[in-house]
Amino acid sequence: MSSPDPQVRAARNHTTPAGGRRPVVAVTGAATGVGALLTERLAASEEIKQVVAVDERRGECDAAEWHILDVRDPAIAEKLRGADVVVHLALDLDLGSDAAARTAYNVRGTQTVLTAAAAAGVHRVVLCTSAMVYGALPDNELPLSEDAELRATAEATGVGDLLEIERLARRAPRAHPGLNVTVVRPAILVGGTDTALTRYFESPRLLVVAGSRPVWQFCHVEDLCSALEYAVLEKVEGELAVGCDGWLEQEEVEELSGIRRMELPSAVALGAAARLHRIGLTPSPAGDLAYTMYPWVVSGSRLHDAGWRARWTNEEVLAELLAEVTGRHTVAGRRLGRKDATAAGAAGATVALLGAAAVVRRARKARRR
């Protein structure tokens, strides 16, 4: 989908923050991913005075002022001095990261940025977590409001870190009076991302746990960036959920993707997923499966009330995701090489879960050699 033309952008950016002054915005994690896209977007906006980019390496946006450092370094306070808003996007949610190191980086980094922003006189910090913090539960309303209770547990990849970041966000205004903290929670993020949920669509069959009710809501990175820009420009604040309008039922996803389902009993699916993760053959813990079983669709009502609208539909984002993963082969969250993928395709998707015991035995035998 093409970027909005100048007239559309001008219509979108018709207001400025309170007081009418163009803000100086600092972005952490600015060299890659969502951070890089947001840095470019803000640098091109006539409503932003300056963009300060912070990362451990320099990115490609020449219009930004770059500072190279780790966000856990207290020296970041000096780099944030003069900024009006900080958007903190320096998070490690990589499936291959060591869990303890990932948590240490994510939580300590957020703590440091919040403290540094307050010390530097920044008046607003925008954090980005995920709609996963609401939890995927069979009794969830469709859709969930922003005020819904955060009922997730730490059993899925990175969700424990995100819940701790949410707690830090709630405490920060009390610890630092005058500091406004806005939290943005996207649905399944698509657009150059690699998560357990995007890998679900790299499998030869879509795993469906018997008795579950999967529904799917996506968020394109372009829409996330525009929602973050709304928060930067103070058009909306508080806890914000962002995603495409509505959702897709599992049957619609299967029809649109052309990928057939593999239905398994809950005990088989969860037990095999836990076993494969425990011995290190797959990056995804069994907790990730809940997000493919039960609804966690969000309404996005606060952004909608502020005039924001998603430019992408769920159908369009799914099509983009399927195009991105073409040629990749994943079984139970684990990427396969070409030789393994051929074998998996020949044997069918059940190699992943119904054949888990055989995979475990082979792995143990290989270690004894």
N, C-alpha and C positions, 0 to 999 in steps of 0.2 A: 504494500500500500504506500502510495507516495506521500511525501511530507506536505503539510498544508501550504497553500500559496500565501504570499504576503498579505493579501486582503483578508484571508481567513485568520491568519495569525494576528493581524491588527484587531480584528473583531474579537478574537479570543482574549487578547491582552488589553482590554479597554480600561482597566482600573489600575491604580497603583496602591501600595501599602498606605496605612493610616499616616496622614501628614503629607502625602503626595511626594515624598522624597524617594528617589530611586535607591534601592538597597545595594549594599555590598554583600555578596553571598559567598560563603566558603563551602566547598564540597570536599568531603573526605572520600577516599577510594575513587578518586577522579580519573585515574588512568585507564581503567578497564570497565567493561560491563555497563550496568545502569549508570554508574558514576560518570563514565566517559560520555555517554549519551546526554545526561543531564547537563554536564559542564558545557558541551557544545550548544545545547539548546538555550541555556541561560546566557552564555556569551553572545549569542545572536539576538537576544531580546533587547529591544529599545527601553524596556522598563527596568533593566538591571544596570546598575552603574558599573560594577566590576565583579569578576568572578575570581576567587582565590581557590586554587586547586591544591589539594594535599594528598600525597600518596608516597609510597616507597620508591616509585620511579616516575619519571616524567611521562606524561601522556602526549597526545597529538594536538591538543587544542592550543594553538599559539596565542589566542586572544586572552587566555587566562594567565594569572600570576601564579607560578608554580612554587611549591615548597616541598622538598623531598625529606620525609621523615616518617617514622612509625607513629601511628595515632596513639600508641600507649606512652609515648615520650611526653613528659610534662612540659617540654619546651614548646609544645603545640600551642600553648596559651598565648605566647608572644606572636605566633603566626596568625592567630585569630583576631588579634587586636585590630579594631577598626571595622570588623565585619558586623553587619546587622543580623544576619541569619546564617546558621550553619546547618547544612544537610549532611547527616552522617550516614555514609554508605559503605564504609570500610568494614565489611563483614566477610568472614570465611564460612561459607556454607558448602564447600567442596565435599563431595561424597568420599573422596580419597583421603581427606585430612584425618590426622589422629584426633580422636574425639576430645581428649583432655586438652591438647594444644589448641584446638579450635575454640573450645569454651574459654580458655584463658585469654585468647586474643579477642574474641567477641565481647566478652563481659568487661574485661579490663579496658579495652579500647573505648567502649561506650561510657564507662565511668570517667575515664580521663577526658574525653571530649566534653561531656556535660560539665565537669568541674572547670575545665579550661575555658569553656565558653562563658560560664558565669564570671570567672576571674577577668576575662577580657572585655566584659561589658556587652556581650552579645545578648540580644533580647529574645531571640527565638531559635530553638533547635528543632529540626525536623528529623525524626528517626523513621526507619523503614524496617518493619518486621514481616509478618505474613498473616493472611487470614487463617492459616493453620493454627494460630493460637486459640481460636475458638473451639478447636477440637472437632473431630469427625465422629458424630454420635447418631445412633438411630432415631433419637427423639429430638434432634435439632429442627428448629423451625425452618421453613423455606420461604423467603430467605431470612438470614439472621440480620438483626439490626446491629449497628455499631455498639450499642449499649449491652448487647448480649454478654453473658458471663463467659470469661475465658476458661474453658473446661478442658483444654488440651493437657496432656501429660508429657513427660520428657522422653517418651519411648520412641519417637520418630526422629529422623535425622535433623539435628540442629534445633528442634523445637524447644528443648530445655533452655538453650541460649536465648531464643527469642522471648520466651516467657520471662527470663531474668531481665532482659532489656526492657520489656514492658513494665516490670516492677521498678526499674531504675527511672523510667520515664515518669511514673506516678510520684515517686519520691522527690525528684529533682526540684519541682517548684517550691516544695516545702523546705528543702535544704538550701535552695538558692532563690530567695524571694525576688520577684521581678523577671525570672526566667520562664518563658513560655515554651512548653514542649508539645509538639504535635507528632502523632504517630500515624503512619500510613501502613495499611495492611492489605497488600495485593492478594488476589486469588492466584491460581496456578500461573506462574510467570513464564511467558514464552517470548523468545526472540534472542537467540544466542545464549540460552541458558541450558544448564545440564543438571537436572535434579532427579530424584527417585520418581517423581510424577511425570516428567517428560520422558524418562526412560521406559515408562510403562508402555509407551506407544512405539518402542523399538522392538517389542517382543513379537514372535510369530503368531501368538494368540493373545487376546486380552483376557487376563485372569479375572474371573468373577467368582467371588466367594458365595457359595450357596446361602440363600436367605438374606443376603445383603441388598442394599438399595443404592447403587452408585449413581450419582449425578455429577455433572462436570461443568465448572465455570472457569474460564481462563481470563488472563490479563496480559495484554501485549505490553512490551516494555515501553513502547511509544506512549501508550495511555498512562502507564505508571509515571513516566517523566512529566506528562502534562498535569497529572494530579499533584506531583511534588511541586511543580511550578505554581499551582494554585496555592499550596501551603506557603511557599516562599513569599508570594505576593500578598499574603494575609487575606485571601478571599474566603478562606475556610480554616478552621482550627479544631483541635481536640483529637479524638480517635477517629480515623477515617478509613473506611473499607473501600477498595477500588477493584473493579473487574468489569467484564462485559455485562451487558444487561441480560438478565435471565440465566438460563442454564440448559444443558443438554442431558437428556436421559441416556442411560447406557445403550439402549437400542438405537438411539439416534447416532451416537458415537460410532457404533459398529457399522451402521449403514453408510455413514459419511466416510469412514476410514477404509471400509472394505476388509477390515480385519475381523475374523471370527472370534468368538469367545471360547474359553476353556473354563468350565465351571467345576469347582472343587469344593468338597466339604470344608467347613471352617477349620476343623482340627487338623486336617491334612495340610491346608495352605499355610496356616500360621505356624504349625509345628515344623514343617519343612523350611519355611523362611527363617525361623529362629535358628534351626540347626545349621543351615548354610552360612548364616551370618556369624554364628558362634565360632566356626572353624576358619573364618576369614575368606570364604569363597565368594561371598557377595557383600557389597558395601552397605546394603540397606537392611536395617533391623526390621523385625516383624512388625513393629509399630507403624512403619510406613504404609503397610497394607490397609490400615483403618481408613486412610484418606482416599482409597479406591473402593471402599465398601459403603461408607455412609456419607450423608450430605454435610457440606460446610460452605454452602453458597451464601454470599453476602449481598445486602441490598444496595450499599453505596449511597444511602439517602442523603447524608450530609453533603457530599460532593454534588449530588444532583440538585439539592436545594440551593447550592451556591452557583448553579448554572453550568457545572461541568458535565460533559457527556463523553462516554467512551466512543472512539471513532471506529473501533474494531468490534465485530460481532464474534460470538463464540464459534460460529461456523468458519469464519475467516481465520481466526487464530488457530483453530484445529488444523485447517488446511496448511497454514504456514508451518506449524509444528511437524506435520507429516512430511512436508517437503524438506525440512531441516534434518530429519532423522533418516531419510532415505539412504540405504546402504549400510546403516548401523544395525547391529544384531545384539540384542540383550536378552538374557534369560535370568529371571529372578533378580533383576537389577544389576547383573554382571555383564559387562561388555565382552563379546566373544570375538576372537580373531576369525579370519575368513575360513580356515579349516574347521574350527569349532562350529561356526555358524552353518556351514554346509551340513555337518552332522546333525545339528539341532533341527535344521529345516527338514532333513530326511526323517528324523525320528519323531518330529512333532514337538509342540510346546511342552508336552508332559515330561520331556527330559529335565526340565527345570525343577519341578516339584514332585511329581510322582516318582521320578528317578533320583530323588535327593539322596537316598541311602547308598545307591551305587556310586554317586559322585563322592560322597563322604568316604566310602571304602577306598576308592581309587586314590584320594588325596592322602589318606593315612598310609596306604601302601607305598606311595611315592616318597613320603617323608622317612619311611623306614629303610629305604634303599641306601 
